[in-house]
Amino acid sequence: MTKSLHDANSGRRIPAEVVLLSAGPGDLELLTLKAVRALEVAEVLLLDDLVNPGIVDLAPHARVVRVGKRGGCRSTPQAFICRLMRRYALQGLRVVRVKGGDALMFGRAGEEIAFLRQAGVPVRIVNGISAAFAAAASLGVSLTHREHCHGITFVTAHTADHGEPDWEALARSGATLAIYMGMGRIPSIVGALQRHLPADTPAAIVQAASQSCERYVVATLQDLATSAMSLEAGQPGVILVGRALAEALPQCVAAFDPAIQEQARAIA
């Protein structure tokens, strides 16, 4: 292992860099080359719960510390994770904090960056593919199809104070909605959106996007909660809502209302 480094003039330890690494949606082939290189030289791997466990094979020199955080389950406290990163970095060890999806998307990266900077620990971020993009690829849709919308909004289903997003404003935006961390409250999300969007608005839910165990449903907004009952309970997923979902691959739209299928054929 690397020994602690010291500033020759002051005698203080020089902390090693911490890498906040994006593990992507689960398919290891979607890792970036930069991510693979960071893993190859890692000495400590702080591993999120939802990351493909095979990623440890790409970090042959690393001590693996599992720091899972999962909604509704016992989780490693965020403050403890931050202290671990600081401790190992101050020991001069190359620390890679592995996060599912993209590290900067709803992963508390902001808190970790601020904590490490305050401690004088350098931080580097390696971007990756977020779940919404992997889900869109599986469904064969462009989330920003110009015939249907003018953008995409990424939103978490609950705010830091456990409140609700402004669903009315989100619906009025006309953007495709990519809703994270909403699997436990699908009926309430659907109910809120139906107050502001047409019942025949296309929608989808994708679990384990890009992985061999991937599951999805595609439906109209009014039928989404019922269709979601066929998915695996307790597993995370991303909820997509908007007219761009009318472009989903034919095999994905079997649950669609005939009018939506006709719309997709007309556009094609």
C-alpha positions in Angstrom: 0.0 0.0 0.0 1.0 3.6 -0.6 2.5 5.3 2.5 1.3 8.6 3.7 2.9 11.5 1.9 4.3 14.6 3.7 5.0 18.1 2.8 8.8 18.4 3.0 8.5 22.0 4.4 5.7 21.7 6.9 5.7 18.0 7.7 2.0 17.8 7.1 0.5 14.8 5.4 -0.5 15.4 1.7 -3.8 13.7 1.1 -4.3 11.5 -1.9 -7.0 12.2 -4.4 -10.5 10.9 -4.0 -12.2 9.9 -7.2 -16.0 10.0 -7.4 -16.6 7.3 -10.0 -19.7 6.8 -12.0 -20.4 3.0 -12.4 -23.2 3.6 -14.9 -26.5 1.7 -14.9 -25.0 -1.8 -14.4 -23.6 -3.0 -17.7 -19.8 -3.0 -17.1 -19.3 -2.5 -20.8 -20.8 1.0 -20.4 -18.0 2.1 -18.1 -15.8 4.8 -19.5 -12.1 4.2 -20.2 -11.3 6.8 -17.6 -13.3 4.9 -15.0 -11.5 1.7 -15.8 -8.1 3.4 -15.4 -9.1 4.8 -12.1 -10.2 1.4 -10.9 -7.0 -0.2 -12.0 -4.9 1.9 -9.6 -7.5 2.2 -6.7 -6.3 1.1 -3.3 -9.6 1.6 -1.5 -13.0 1.0 -3.2 -16.0 2.4 -1.4 -18.8 0.5 -3.1 -22.5 1.5 -3.4 -25.2 -1.1 -3.0 -26.6 -0.9 -6.5 -23.3 -1.1 -8.4 -22.6 -4.3 -10.4 -20.6 -6.4 -8.0 -18.3 -7.5 -10.9 -16.8 -4.1 -10.9 -14.4 -5.2 -8.1 -12.6 -7.4 -10.6 -11.5 -4.2 -12.3 -9.8 -3.0 -9.1 -7.4 -5.9 -8.3 -5.3 -3.9 -5.8 -8.1 -2.3 -3.8 -9.5 -3.0 -0.4 -13.3 -3.1 -0.9 -15.5 -1.4 1.6 -19.3 -1.7 1.1 -21.2 1.5 1.9 -24.6 0.8 0.6 -27.4 3.4 0.7 -30.8 2.2 -0.4 -34.2 3.6 0.1 -36.3 1.7 2.6 -33.3 -0.4 3.8 -30.7 -0.1 6.4 -28.0 2.2 4.9 -24.5 3.4 5.7 -24.8 6.9 7.2 -23.6 9.6 4.8 -21.5 11.2 7.5 -19.6 7.9 8.1 -18.9 7.6 4.3 -17.5 11.1 4.2 -15.2 10.3 7.2 -14.0 7.1 5.6 -13.0 8.9 2.4 -11.2 11.6 4.4 -9.4 9.0 6.6 -8.1 6.9 3.7 -7.1 9.9 1.6 -5.1 11.3 4.5 -3.3 8.0 4.8 -2.1 8.6 1.2 -4.3 5.9 -0.3 -6.0 6.2 -3.7 -9.7 6.2 -2.9 -12.4 5.5 -5.4 -15.9 6.2 -4.3 -18.1 4.1 -6.7 -21.6 5.3 -7.3 -24.3 3.8 -9.5 -25.4 5.7 -12.6 -23.7 9.1 -12.9 -22.0 10.3 -9.7 -23.5 13.8 -10.0 -27.1 12.6 -10.4 -29.0 12.4 -7.1 -26.0 10.7 -5.4 -25.1 13.1 -2.7 -22.0 14.0 -4.6 -22.4 17.6 -3.6 -22.2 16.8 0.1 -19.1 14.6 -0.4 -17.3 17.2 -2.6 -17.9 19.9 -0.1 -16.8 17.8 2.9 -13.6 16.7 1.1 -12.7 20.2 -0.1 -13.1 21.5 3.5 -10.7 18.8 4.6 -8.2 19.8 2.0 -8.7 16.5 0.1 -8.5 16.9 -3.7 -11.5 15.4 -5.6 -11.9 14.2 -9.2 -15.1 13.3 -10.8 -15.5 10.6 -13.5 -18.8 10.9 -15.3 -20.9 8.0 -16.5 -24.3 7.0 -17.9 -27.3 7.7 -15.7 -30.3 5.4 -15.5 -32.6 7.6 -17.5 -30.3 7.4 -20.5 -29.8 3.6 -20.2 -33.6 3.2 -19.9 -34.2 5.3 -23.0 -31.7 3.2 -24.9 -33.5 0.1 -23.9 -36.8 1.5 -25.0 -35.3 2.9 -28.3 -36.5 6.5 -27.6 -34.9 9.9 -27.7 -35.9 11.7 -24.5 -35.7 15.0 -26.3 -37.4 14.1 -29.6 -38.1 17.4 -31.2 -41.5 16.4 -32.5 -42.7 15.8 -28.9 -40.8 18.0 -26.4 -38.2 20.7 -26.0 -36.2 19.2 -23.2 -35.9 16.7 -20.3 -36.2 17.3 -16.6 -34.5 15.1 -14.1 -36.4 15.0 -10.8 -36.3 13.0 -7.6 -39.7 11.9 -6.3 -39.2 13.5 -2.9 -37.3 16.5 -1.7 -34.7 16.7 1.1 -37.4 17.7 3.6 -39.6 14.7 2.4 -41.9 17.0 0.5 -43.3 16.6 -3.0 -41.9 18.2 -6.2 -44.1 20.8 -7.9 -45.8 18.3 -10.2 -48.0 21.0 -11.8 -44.9 23.1 -12.8 -43.2 20.0 -14.1 -46.2 18.9 -16.1 -46.6 22.5 -17.6 -43.0 22.5 -18.7 -43.7 20.2 -21.7 -40.4 18.4 -21.0 -40.0 14.6 -20.7 -39.9 13.8 -17.0 -37.2 11.4 -15.7 -38.3 10.6 -12.2 -35.8 8.9 -9.9 -36.4 7.3 -6.5 -40.1 7.0 -7.1 -40.8 3.3 -7.2 -42.3 3.3 -3.7 -44.8 6.0 -4.5 -45.9 5.3 -8.1 -49.7 5.6 -7.4 -49.3 9.0 -5.8 -46.9 10.3 -8.5 -49.3 9.1 -11.2 -52.3 10.7 -9.4 -50.4 14.0 -9.1 -49.4 14.1 -12.8 -52.9 13.1 -14.0 -54.2 16.3 -12.5 -52.1 18.2 -14.9 -51.4 15.9 -17.9 -53.8 14.0 -20.3 -54.6 10.5 -19.2 -53.2 9.1 -22.5 -49.7 10.6 -21.9 -47.2 7.9 -22.7 -45.1 6.7 -19.8 -42.7 3.9 -18.9 -40.8 2.4 -16.0 -37.5 0.6 -16.4 -35.8 -1.5 -13.7 -32.1 -2.6 -14.0 -31.7 -0.8 -17.3 -28.9 -2.2 -19.5 -28.6 -5.4 -17.4 -29.6 -9.0 -18.2 -32.3 -8.8 -15.5 -33.8 -5.6 -17.0 -37.6 -5.3 -16.8 -39.9 -2.6 -18.1 -43.5 -1.6 -18.6 -44.8 1.0 -21.2 -48.3 2.3 -20.7 -50.4 5.4 -20.7 -50.2 7.5 -17.6 -53.7 6.4 -16.5 -52.6 2.7 -16.6 -49.0 3.1 -15.3 -49.7 2.2 -11.7 -51.6 -1.0 -12.7 -48.9 -2.0 -15.2 -46.2 -1.4 -12.6 -47.6 -4.2 -10.5 -45.9 -6.7 -12.9 -42.4 -5.3 -12.0 -40.2 -6.7 -9.2 -41.2 -5.3 -5.9 -38.6 -3.4 -3.9 -36.3 -2.9 -6.8 -35.3 0.6 -7.9 -36.2 1.9 -11.3 -36.6 5.1 -13.3 -40.0 6.5 -14.3 -40.2 8.2 -17.7 -43.3 10.4 -18.6 -43.9 12.4 -21.8 -45.0 12.3 -25.4 -41.5 11.2 -26.5 -42.3 7.8 -25.0 -44.7 7.3 -27.9 -41.6 6.4 -30.0 -40.7 3.4 -27.9 -39.8 0.2 -29.8 -42.8 -1.7 -31.1 -42.2 -4.6 -28.7 -42.2 -2.1 -25.8 -45.6 -0.6 -26.6 -47.8 -3.6 -26.4 -49.5 -2.1 -23.3 -50.1 1.2 -25.1 -53.6 2.5 -25.9 -54.3 2.0 -29.6 -54.4 5.8 -30.2 -50.8 6.1 -29.0 -49.7 3.3 -31.3 -51.4 5.0 -34.2 -49.7 8.2 -33.2 -46.3 6.5 -33.3 -47.0 4.9 -36.7 -48.1 8.3 -38.1 -44.9 9.9 -37.0 -42.8 7.1 -38.4 
